[in-house]
Structure formats: structure tokens, C-alpha cells
Amino acid sequence: MAGISNCKKALPAFNVSLVRKLGAEFVGTFIMVFGATAAPLVNQEHDGSAGALVGNAVCSGLAVMVVIFSTGHISGAHLNPAVTIAFATFKHFPWVQVLPYIAVQVLASISASFLLKAAFHPFMSSGLTLPTVSLHEAFAVEFVVTFFLMFIVTAVSTDTRAAGELAGIAVGATVILNVLISGKSTGGSMNPVRSLGPAIAAGNFKGLWIYLVAPPLGALAGAATYTVVKISDRTQNQVHDDSIRQDSVSVISDNYQPHPAGNIII
């Protein structure tokens, strides 16, 4: 769900094999889906005493945050096909790795969901992301919250001027915010595999197409918007050069002393 592929810490450069990336992506997606889906299951099992919407939001955000901090430096911690597709579209990720990433994300989601089904049967249905509003309203909500998410993810993971070291906190907080906004209407998915795995495990595919289509479109829009508004390196360098020239002029002006005889031309 996150996609932190370029954290700006001063770490030595190293190459990670695709197998290691896929392994980290599988584990990270498994943790994310398990955590985000388990919260409503626990809440239902204990008759709502676990905190309902706020608890679901915090659990989802914390799951994303810890995965980013633990696997972001290995796989980029995409955790989300929508993030992977958006990164590849805007040349932050190689297209050749898109299908393997999505495959392990889907596999991790299904694995986590069936484990939850075994552990929390017969409460699996409460872990689904189902629309409680009209389909077009649900589509709009999922599009917008995924837009928010991808805008933040693109900022902290691709722009060297953003606080990359705090990426996990920024993205996790965005997930919490988005679930609080959309949890009652759509379940706050923002992620095709967050919805797909539980739907398969529960055998309930109501409105699933919304969660397979709206998040990728919202992610593309979010990444595109940040790409448009961010300061380019050329612009930053130009501003820096202009600032230096202005400072130099100011220093010359401050230190200028007219010759006693007036302006002497030689």
C-alpha cells in the first residue's frame, strides 16, 4: 500500500535480487492484509468492544507503517498493485517487475485471508470491504482516498526534498486518515489486494470491481498530480543560483565606498 522505493537516508548503495524483493513484498503484503482485515474481525468477535472504526483505522495505518520501516529498503514496500502500476507508469519502477510484484501481492493477500478465515470463523465476512453507499459513490470515495494516499507516497518516496526518513509515519498516518474518512462507506480499501483476498476467502464478491478499478485510477491521478506540482531539479538550481547572485549583489552594495574624487574612469 505504500511504495517507499527511494528513502533518502545516507545508506550505502547495494543491489537486491528480484527474488529477495519478491520475498519481502510477500511478507509485507501479508502483514498489511492480515492486520487491516483482522481488526474488524476482532471487533465483531468481541461485540464491538475493540473500538470499531477508530481501531480499524489505527490497525491499518500501523500495519503499513511497520512494514515500510522494515521492508521499504528491500522491496520498496509497495504492498499494493495500484502503487506498483503508478510507479511504473511514471518511471519510478521497471515495468518488467510489475507482474511479479502484483502476483506476490495477490498471493500474500489470499494466504493472509485464508489464515484469518481459519482463525476467526465464522466472522470472516466482517473483514470484507463492502460498499454501504451507491456504487458510483463508493467508486468516487475509493478513487479520492487512493489519490490522497498516492500523492503522499509519491512525495516521500520519489522527491529528495521530502522527509524520506519519516515516510513510514507519513504514509501510515495517511492510511489512518483515509480509513476514518471512508471506512463507513467503503471499508477504506485503497488497495485491490486488501479487498480481493478477503473476498475470495469469504466467497463474497459484492462490488469487488470497484476495489479493483478505482484504486489504480486514483493512484495514477495522485502520482500524476505530484509529478506536476513538485519542484524540478532545474527550477531548484535556478532559484539557488539566483539567490547566490542576489546575495553577491547585496554584499557588493553593502561594501561599496565611493572614491573621494568621484567616479574615475580609466
N, C-alpha and C positions, 0 to 999 in steps of 0.2 A: 504493500500500500504506500510505501514511502518513496524509495528510489534515491538513496543518497549515494551517488556514484562518484562524487568528487569532493569529499570532505577536505577542508583546507588546512589540516594540521600539518606540522612540519615533520612528516614521516618519510623514511627512506622509500624510494620507488622500488616496486617489486612487481613481478608478473604472477598472476594467479591463473592456474589452468582452468579451462571451462568446466571440467569435472568438479573441481573444488567450488567454483562459483555456483554450479547447479546444486551441489550438496548443501551449501549454505543457504541458498534460496529456498530449497525444500524445507529445511529445518525452520527458517524464519517464517515462511508462509504457514507452516503447520502451527507454530506457536501463535501467530496472529489470528488464524481462523479458530483455533481451539479457545483462545482467550476471549475473543469477541463473541463467539457463539455460546460459550459456557456460562457467561454472566446471566443472560436471560433464563437459561435452563435452571441455574441455581436459584434464581429469584422465584421461578414458578414452583420449584420443588419445596421451597420454604414459604410458600403462600405470600409472596411479595415483601417479606421482611428484609430482603437483601438490598433494597434501595432502588429497585425499578430503573427508571430512565437514567438517573444520575450515575448509578452503579454501572449500568451498561456502557455509558459513555466513558467513564473513567477506566473501566477494564479494557475497552477497545484502545483507548489512547495510550495506556501504559504498555499494552502488548506491542503496539507499533514502536513506541519509544525504546523499549529494551532491545527489541530486535535490531533497530537501526544502530544503536550503540554497540551491539555485539557482532553483527554480521555486515554492517554497511561497508566496512573496509575490505570485505572479501567479495561479496556479490553485488554490492550497491544497494541491497535490501529493497528491491522493487516491491515484492510481495503482492503485486497487482498487475494483471495483464494490461490494464489501461495505462499505467505508468510506463511499462515497458514499451508499449506501442508509441506513446507520446515522445519518450526519449529517443527512440529510433527515428521517428518522423523528423525531429529537429536536430538529428546528427549528434546526439549525446550518447548513443549506444548503437553497436553494429547490428544491422538487420539480420545477419547470419545467425545471431544468437537469440533472436526473438522467439522463434518457435520452441527451441529447447527450454527457454525460461518459462514460457507460458505452459508448456507441458508439465514441468515440475511443480508449478504453482497450482495447476488443476489437480495433479496427483496428491499434493500435500493437503489441499482443501478436502478432497474426498476422504483421504486417510483420517484426518482430524475429525471429520464429521461422523464417520462410522465408529470411531472410538468413543466419541461423545454419545452416540446413539446407544452403544453398549453400556456406557456408564450411567446414563440418565434416562433410560427407557422407563416409562412411556412419555417423557416430557420433550422429545426432540422437536416437536412442532413449534415450541415457543422460541427456538433458536433460529427460526427462519426469518428472512427479511421479506415481509409481505406488505403490499400496498393497502393502506386503510382509507385512501382517498381515491379519486378517479384516476384512471390510468394516465391521462395526459398531465394531471397534477403531479403524480408520482414521478413521471418521466422528467418533468421540469425540476422537481426537487433534487433528484439524483444527479441531474446534469449540473445544477448550480453548486451543490456541495462538493462534487468532484472537481469542478472548476476551482473552487476555493483551495482544495487540497493540492491540486497540481500546480497552481500558481505559487504556493508556498514551497512545495517540493522543488520546483524549477529554480526558485530564487536561492534556496540554501544549498542546493547540490550542484549548480552549474555556474554560479556567479561568484568569482573570487572576492568580491566586495561584501558579500553576505557573511553572516556569522556561521560558517560551516561547522565549527566545533559544537554549536548548540542546535544542530539540525534535528537531532532526536527529540529534543524538547519542543522545538517549533512545530514539527510535523505531528508529534503526539498531541500537543495542545490543539492543533487544527482538527484532528480527528475527534477529540472530545467536543469541541465546539460544534462540529458538523453533526455528530450524533445527537447532541442536545437540540439542534435545530430540526433534524429530520427523523429522529428516532420514532416519534409517534405516527408519522405519516408513511414512511417507507422502511423503517428499520435502520436507516443510516448505513447503507452498504458501502457506496463509493468504490466498489470493487467487485468485478464479476465473479471471482472465485470465493469471495465471502458469501455470496448467495448461492452459487452453483453446488458446492459440496453439500451443504445442509439440505438443499432441495432434493438432491439425489438420495441422500440417506433417509429423508423423511418421505420420499415419494410424492412430494407436493410441488408442482411446477407453476402454481398460480402467479401470473405476472412476471415470470422469470425473465422474459425477453427484455423487460425494462432495465433490469440489472446487468444484462449482457450488452446492451446498446448505449444507454445513457452515460454510464461512467467513462467509456472510451471517448465518446464525443466531448464530454465535459473536460476530460484530461487534455485532449488536443487543444481545446479552446483556452484552457488555463495556461498551458505551456506556450501557446502562440502569443497570448497577451503579455506574459512576462518577457518573452523574446522581443516584443515590440517596444515595451516601455523601459527596459533596462538600459543603463548607460553603456555604450560601446567603449571598447578599449581606445579607439581613435578619439572619441569625444573626451574621454577622461584625460588622455595625454595632451589634447589641445587645451583643455581647461588648465591643466598643470603648467604647461608652457606659458600660457597667457598670464597665469598667476606669477610665475617667475619673472616674466618681463615687466609686469606691473610693479613687483617688489623692487626690481632693479631701477626702474624709473623713479620710484619713490625715494630710494637710497641716494640716487644722484641728485634729486631735487633737494633733499634734506641737507646734503653735504655741500651744495653749490655756494660758493662765495664769489661775488662779483669782483673783478680786478679793479683796484683803486683808480686806474686811469680810464676805466670804461671798457668797452669791448674792443679788444685789439685783434685785428685781422692780420695774419702773417702770410 
